[in-house]
Amino acid sequence: MITVTVKDKKISMSGHACRKDSSGIDRACAAVSALTCNLINSLRDLTGDRIRADTGSGMMVIEWENLSDGGKLLIDSWFLGLTDINREYNCIEFR
């Protein structure tokens, strides 16, 4: 199970989807990872927002002081993507 915690100035995520198919690929985990990497890169490259991101196997933390409207939109888009993945795979706990 992936646990996602969204706070006022921080997002943290930990765990794994544990939804490997017969080929051994965990598509849910790969999708969550891709969306999250894209969020970090987009916040850094497409906004003037200053973020601190820490990533590792089964974990991610993004922190900020102030987010632009564009940064908030990117986070909302990321969250929508995660909820769609969760509808399909039931692998994310939101806190």
ABEGO torsion letter per residue (X at the ends): XBBBBBBAABBBBBEBAGABBAAGBBAAAAAAAAAAAAAAAAAAAABABBBBBBBBBGBBBBBBABBBAAAAAAAAAAAAAAAAAAAAAGABBBX
